[in-house]
Amino acid sequence: MKKISTKLILLALMLTCINSTFAQLERSEIDKKYKWNFTDLYESDEDWSSAKDKLVTEMSKVTDYKGKLGSSAATLLNYMQFSDELMKEGYRLYIYASLKSDADLRDSENMARVKEIRQVFIEYGQKASFVTPELADIPEATMKQFIAEEPKLETYKMGLMDVYRMKKHTLSQLEEAVMAKTGMITGTANSTFSVFSNAEMPRVKASIDGEEKELTPANFGIARSSADRALRQEVTRLYWDNYLKYEGTFGEMLNGQVKVNVFQAKARNYQSALEAAVKPNNIPVEVYQSLVKNVNNNLETFHRYLKLKKRMLGVDELMYSDIYAPTVKGVELKYNYEEAQELILKSLKPLGKEYVEVVDHAFNNRWIDVYPTAGKRSGAYSNGGAYDVHPYILMNYTDQYNEVSTLTHELGHTMHSYYSNKTQPFATSDYATFVAEVASTFNEVLLNDMMQKKLKDDDLRLSLLMSMLDGFKGTLFRQTQFAEFELSIHEAAEKGTPLTGKVLTQMYGDITRKYYGHDKGVCTVEDNIAIEWAAIPHFYMNFYVYQYSTSFVASQALAAKVLEGDKEAKKRYIEFISSGGSDYPIELLKKAGVDMTSSEPFDKTIETMNGIMDEIEAILDKKK
């Protein structure tokens, strides 16, 4: 009954900039206090293998329940508890394998373990494919009676009753068995993309700071944020021209993923791939569509930000390659890892002593893999699926302020997982992806608020305020841009349009030019930027990205109340991150104090963004 955890891998959708000091280091050269402690999961690879073999044996027993789930409340409870124990151990096995693999993607043994445990889940899915159809065949009145006569079934009530809401999309036992077998191939596009883009894609070189360097995502991240405009333009040209060489290959990968999504939606009687992605969590498709519409209706606010960027850079024409450039000359907010910890702990004080103490414990007990090393996965994520252990965070930390922000972002995920796992039974500990980014962006709001109060110098404040606006750009507008592209390519596939690399590039380019006001003279989007879609891993995650935007909007509203000193708001927020999946995400957010079916949270977010820009313009006018 419990789906594969949405907490297994929560990636921050950004290419983490990697400091050249650490980029060349091997993992063995990093102090162990900055690396994950895998023994919290399993003592050794041998222990992992033994646990996996034991799990396979236990999983084979699921067939003992076939044809019996509706026989009695006691039998149903027994199955639910049996399933919980299997999934708990399964997630733990998967997390160990995936973390070790991400620590060094070059290690074939680590990658083999990931494939092993995935195959275990696939085979179990085939054996257990009878479960949902069999539950759906139990009359609803009988199910309610079972829950009434066996109090321990109350823990599973939401999931059990949800079977009836989703009955239209539940297939026969034979069809479910066939769908389960497709798991052997449905992840191929994503896996291929990950290996090719992270490990095997040939890279071009560029002269950076007088040194010839390979343009990895990390080095590109550094160079595109350089104060040297000529360097920014050169690396942007080289980097994306290199992606264009593999346009067809990336096109086939993404086309393969979209085909999987469309196939699964049609097979389960959904009207669209979008409905198939949002309905399981009871999210109306209108929430997705409204986000795209609201952002498009407020592109003038985004364009105001871009014009501010142009003014502060002092350029005649703002180019897309200028977007990541520092806007305040001679000012760069930089903090080493220890300083970052101090800032983050101080910023989180509005959430109470316990919250801060747990974050401090995470810093000091190797929950975080801090620095970039050769072969390590790029980016950042929090993995909170090990119910009986603790969450793990992957970082590629640099001394830049945006990395401090990334770190507190991932700690938000970690605290959401920590409180949900601590408070909820396993069956309801996993929160929906729709709310997954609320806690992370909430932490960012608290950090930025503290930094605003801390910094008095006008130039430092300008740097921080622009960093905050960059957050609005990256999380609200950019993610919605991605969401619009994702919706467009799925709709095109559903109409039978072949999604070649060239088609995808054209579609992405058109949307990007619209968002950045290319035709209005706001920001010139260089032609090769249209291939940027090929570098975005979240397009393989089935309509995930829009939730960055919706969560950002929700967190802005929730954090504002906490920062105002509203004790009830703080209490509701802690209750929210302790709720796991005990209710539908829209309802959980309503209880916390924000209604995502209305336009009010979005309107307030745009108002906040305009307020920041008002302050920036006032400082700039004063400095004239």
N, C-alpha and C positions, 0 to 999 in steps of 0.2 A: 504493500500500500504506500509506503514512503518512497517518494520519487528520489532520484539521484540528487544529492544535496546541491542547492544553489550556492552554498557556502564553500563548496570544494575549491573553486578558483574564482575569486572576485578580483578581476584585473582593473587597475587604474588605467584608463584609456589614454595613455600618453607614452611617448618614447622617452624614457628616463635619460636625462643627460648624464654621461659618465665622465667623471673627472679623470684626466689623463694620468694622474698620479697612481690611480688604482687600476686603470683599464688594462695594463699590461701584467698585472700580478696574477700569479697562480693562486688557487684556493689555499694551498699549503702555506702560503706566505702571509695569510691573514690570521691575526690572533683569534683563538677559538671563541673568545667572549663576543665576537662580532658575527659568529656563525651559528646556524641552527644546531640544537642538541637533538639529534635523531633518536637518542636512546630513551627520550620521553615517550616515544611511540613503540619502538622495538629495540632490544639490546644489540641486535646484529642482523645482517642480511640473512643469516641462517635461521634466526628466530622468526623473521618475516616469512621465510619460505615454509617453515613448519606451521605457522598460523594460517597461511594461505591454504595449505593442504588440508588442515583441519576444517577450514571454512567450506572448502569444496565438498568434503564429506557431509557436513551438516546441511549444506544447501540441497543435497540430493534427497533429503527427507521431506522436502516441500510437497512432493507428489503424494505423500501419505495423507494429505489433507484434501486431495482432489475428490470432488463429489460430496464432501462432508461439511463445507463451510456453513451451510444453512441448516444443519441438523440440530444445533443447540447453541445457546449463548456461551456455554462453557467451551465448546469446540472452537467457536469463532474467536474467543478471547485467547485461547491457547495458540491459535495460528498467529494472531496479531503480535503476541509477545515473542513468539518464535521468530517472526519476521523482523521485529525490532533488533533482536540480538544479532541476527545475521547482518543486517545493514550497519549496525554499529561497528562490528568487526570489519566489514567490507570497506567502509569509509576509511577506517584507520589504516588498513592495508593500502588502499589507494593513495592516501595522503603521503604515507612514508615513501612509496614508489615515486610519486610525482615530484615531491620535494627534492629527493635525491637526484632525480633526472634534471630538474630545473637548475640545480646547483652546478651541474656540468653536463650540458647537452651533448657533449662529445663522447660521453661514456655509454657505450652500447649496452653494458650490463644493466645500467640504471634504466635505460629506455626499454629494455626487454622486460623488466619488472612491471613497468606501466602497461605494456601490452598484455602481459600475463593476467594482471588483475582486471583489466578491461574485458578480456575474454571470459574470465570467471563471471563477471556481471552479465555478459551477453548470454552465456549458457544458462545462468540462473533465470534470466528473463524468459528464456524459451521454456524452461521447466515450470515456471510460475505463471505462464501466460494464461492459465485457466482462472486465476484468482479474480480479476476484475469482472469478467463476464459472469462468473459464478455468484459473485456478490450482487451484481446487478439483477440476477434472476431471483434473489430473495425478495419477496414482497416488502414494500416499504413499511407496512404496518408490522410485519414480523420483525424487521430490523429494529424498529422503535421499541418493540416488546423486549427483544434481546437486551437492548441498552438499559431498559428500565429494570429488568430482573437481575442484571449483572453490573453492579456499580463500577467495576474496573474497566468496563467498555466505554465509560464516559470519556476517558482519555482519548479514545479513537473516534468519538462521535462525529466530529467535523469531517474527517476523512471518509468515514463510512457513509454518512448522509450525502456527501458530495458525489458519491457514485451515481445517485439518482439525477442530480443536476447534469451530470456528464453522460448520462445513459445513451443519448443520441449518438455519442462519439465512441461508444464502446462496441467493439466488434464481437463476433462469435469466437468461441474458444479456438477453433481452427485458424480463423483469420488473425486472432491475437498472437497465436504461435508463429504464424508467418511474419507478422510485423516485428516480433521479437527477434527473429532471425535476421532481419534487415540491419540489426545493430552491428553485424559483422562488417558492414560496408558503409553505413551512414556517416561514420566519423572520418572516412578516408580523406575527404577534401580538407578538413581542418588539420588533420595530422600532417598531410603533405605540405600545406601552407606553412605550418609551424617549423617543420624541419628545413624546408627550402629557404624561408625568409630569415630564420635565425642562424642557420648553420651552413647551408650549402650555396646560397646565392652568391655569385661572383661580385666583388665590390671594386669600384673604381677608386683611384687615389686622388688626393688634393693636397696642395701646399697649405698647411695650417700652422701659423706662428713660426714660419720658416722651416717647417719640418714636413716631409712627405708622409701623409697618413692615409690609411685606408678609410674610406667613407662608410664606416659601420653606422647603424642607427644612432649609436652613442656619440660618435665623433661628429656626425651630422647635427645632432641636437646641440652640441657645443658651438659648432661653427655658425649655425643659422641664428644663434643668439649673440653673435659677436657684434661689437660696436663698429667693425670694419665693414662698410656696406659692400665694397667690391668683393670681399670674401663671402659675404652672405649670398650675393647674387651668383658667384661662381659655384659654390657648393650646392646651391639650389638647382642650378642648371645641370651639374654633373650627377647629382644624386637621383633626380627624377628622370633624366635622360637614360640613366642606367636601368631604372625600372621599366621604361618604355621598351627596352630591348626584350623584356620578358612579358610584355603586355598579353600576348596570346596564352602563355602558360598560366599567368595569374587569372586570366579570364576563364580558362577551363576549370581552375580550382573553385573560383567563386560561383561559376555557373553550376558546378556539381553540387555545391552546398545549397544553392537556391532550389535546384531540382529536388533535392531531398526534402526540403521544407514544404514545397508545393505538393509533392507526392504524398507525404504524411498527412497534410491537411485534407487532400481529396479523399484519401483512403479512410479517413475518420469522419467524413461527412461535414467538414467545416466549409463555410462559404468562401474562405480565403485563408492564405497562410498567416495573415495578420490575426484573424480571429482564432486560429489554432494556437497562436503564441500567447494571446492574452486571456482567453476564456478560462483555461484551467485555474487561473488565479482570480477569476470573477472580475476582471478588468474590462469595462466596456470599450469596444473599439473606438468609440467617440473620444475617449481620453487621449488616445494616441493622435487621432485626427485633429482634435482641438489644439493639442500642443503645436503641431506643425502649422496650423492656421494662425494661432496666436503669435507665434514667432515671426511668421511671414508678415503679419499685420504690424509688427513692431521692428521691422528691419531698419527703420529710420533711427531708432535708438542705437542699434548696432553700428549704423553708419556714423552716428555722432561719435561713438568710441573710436572708430577708424580715423575720423577727421582729427580727433584729439591726438591720436598716435602720430599722424602726419605732422601736426603742428609741433609736437614735442621733438620729433626727429629732425624737423627743419628741412624737409625734402619737398621738392616741387611736385613730385608725383609719388604717391605711396604705392609700393609694390607688395605683392603677397610675400615676397622674400624679406620684407621689412617687418613682418608681423611679430616676430619673436625678438626683435632688436631691443636693447636697453634704451629706455626713453629719457633717462636723466644722465647726462654726461658726467663721468667721474664718480658716479654713485652706483655701488653694487652691494646689495644686501647679501652678506655671506656669513654662514655660521657652521662651525665644525659640528660633528655628531653630538658631542657632549653638550655643546651650547644649545643645539636643537632640542635635546632632551629637557633641558632646563626651561626653555621657552614654552615647550608644549605642556609640561606639567603645570606651569604657572597659568597658562591660558585655560586649562581645563578645570580650574578651581570652582567656577560657577556650578559644576555638576556634582560637587560634593567630595568628601574625603575618601569614600570607598572607591569611587571612580578613579581618582588620581592615584591611589595606592596600587590599584591593579595595573594601571599603565606603567607605573614605576617598577612594578614587579616584572612586567614584560620586558622592560629595558635591561633589567639585571639578571634575567634568567634564560637568556638565549632563545626567546620567542622570535627574534628578528635576525634575518640574514642581511647584514647591513651593506657591504661594499660590493662593487662590481669586480668580477674576476673573469679570467679567460674561460669562455665556454658557458658562462652563466646566462640564464634567460634574462632578456632585457625587461624593462618596465618595473612594475610593482603590483603586488596583490596581497590580500589577506585570505587565509584559508582556515575557516573555523569549523570544519566538518568532523574533527576528532572530538566527539561528544564528551568522552571521559578523560581527555587530556587537556589541551589548551590550544588556542589558535596559533597559527604561524604566519609571519609576515615576510615577504620577499621585498627587499629594497635594492636599489643600485645607487646608494647615497652619494651625493656630492655636497659641496659646501654652499651651494646656491640656495636662496630663500625658497624657491619653488620646490626644492627637495624637502625642506622643513614642512612645507604645506602638504606635500605628498605623504610624508611620514605620519602626520597627524590624521590625514585622510584614511590611511590604512589602519591606523589605531582605532578610528571610528568603527570600521568594519569589525575589527577584533573585539571591541567592547560590546558591539551588538551581539556577536556570537557568544562572547563570554557570558553576558547577562541572560541571553536566551537559553543557553545550555545549562546554566546554573539554576534557572527558575522553572523551565518547562521540562516535562517528561520528553524523552527522546522523540516520541511520535509527533509532538508539536514544537520541537525546538528549531526546526528549519524555517527561516523566514523567506517570504517570496522575493523574487528579484525586483519587484516593483518598489519595495521599501529598502532594498539592500544598500542603496547609495545615500539614504537619508542621514544615517549616523556619521558616515564618512564626511559628507559635506557640512554637516552640523559642526564637527570638530574644526573644520577650516574656518567657519564663520567666527568661532570663539578665538582662534589664533589671530585672525585678522583684526578683530575688535581689540584684543590686547595690544597688538603691535601699533595700532592707530593711537592708542593712549600713551604708549611708550615713546614713540618717535615725535620729537618736537621740531627738529630742523625741517625747513620747507622742502629741501631736495630729498631728504630721506622719506618724508611723508608722501611726496609725489611718487617716488619709486614704489612705496608700499601701495598707494591708492591705485596706481596703474597695474600693479600685480593683482590687486583685487579685481579690477576690471578685466584683466586677462582671464581670471577665473570665470567671470560671467561669459566672456567670449568662448572659452574652452568648454565649459560645462553646459551652458544654456544654449548658446547659438550654434556652436560647432557640433555638439552632439545631436541637436535637432536637425541640422544640415545632414548629418550622417543618417538620421532616422528617416528623413524625407527621401534620401537616395535609396535606402534599404527598402522602403515601401514601394518606390518607383520600380526597382528592378524586380521585385516579387510580382507586382501587378503586370509588368511587361511579360514575365515568364508565364503567368497565368493566362495571358492572351496569346501565347505561343511565339512571342518574339525571341529569337535566338540571342542569348547573352554572350556574345563574343567579347574579347578584350576591347576591341575598338568601340563597340556599342556601349560598354560600361564606362569607358573613358569619356565618350561623348556625353552621356547622361550625367556623370559626376561633374564634368567641366561646366555644363549648363547650370546645374544647381549651385555650384561654387561661385560662378560669376554673378548669379542673382544675389546670393547672400552678401557678397562683398561689394556689391554696387559697381561692378566692372563697367557696365554700359552707362552708368551715371557719373563716371569719373571719380568715384569714391576711392577705389583701390584697384589697381591693375593686376589681374590674375595672369601670371605667365602661362603660356600654352601648356607646358609640360606638367603643371600642377594638376591637370586633369587626370593624371595617372595615380594620384595620391590614394585613391580607393584601394590600390593593390597592396598598400602597407598597413591597412587597418584590420587587426585580428578580430575585432568584434563583429565584423560582417559575417563571421562564421558561427555566431552565437544566437541566431534566430530572434531578431527584434529585441536585442538587449539594450542598445544604446539610448533609446528614448527615455529609459528609466534613469539615466544620469540627469537628464533635464528635469523630469518630473520630481525626482528626489531633491535636486538642487532647489527647486521652487519651494517644496515642502519644508526643507531644512531652514531656508531663509526665514520663513514664517515662524517656525518653532523656536529657532535660536533667538529671534528678536524678543520673544516673550520672556525667555530665560534671562537674557541680558538685562531686561528691564527690572529684574529682581522678583519676578512673579514666582513664588514658591510652589504654587499649584502647577504652574507650567513645567517647572523642573521635575516635580513628582510625576506628572503625566508623561514626561519624556522618558524618564527612567523606566516607568511602567511599559512604555512603548517598546523600548529596546529589550525589555524582558519578556515580551509577548510572543516572540518566535512566530510560528504560524498558527497560533491559537484562534485566529479569526482571519477573514479576508483582508488584504492589504488596505483597500479603500476604507474599510471600517476601522482598522487599527489607527489609521491616520486621523480619522474623525475623532476617535477617542482622545488622541493626543492633542487635538485642537486645530486641525487643518482639513478642509474639505476639498479634495482634489477633483471633484466633479463640477466645481464652480470655477469661475475665472478669477476670483479674488486673490488667491495665492500668487498667481502669475502676475496680476496687475501690481501687487505690492512689490514683487521682485523687480519689475521694470522701474517702479518708483524708486526703489533703493539704488538701482544702477544709475539712474539719472541724478540722484542725490550725490553720489560719489563724483560724478562728472561735474556737477555744479561746484563741488569743493575744489576739484583740480583746476577748473577754469578760474576760480577766485584766486588761487595761489599763483597761477600763471600771469593773471592780470596784475597782481601785486608786484610781480618780479619784473614787469616791463621797464 
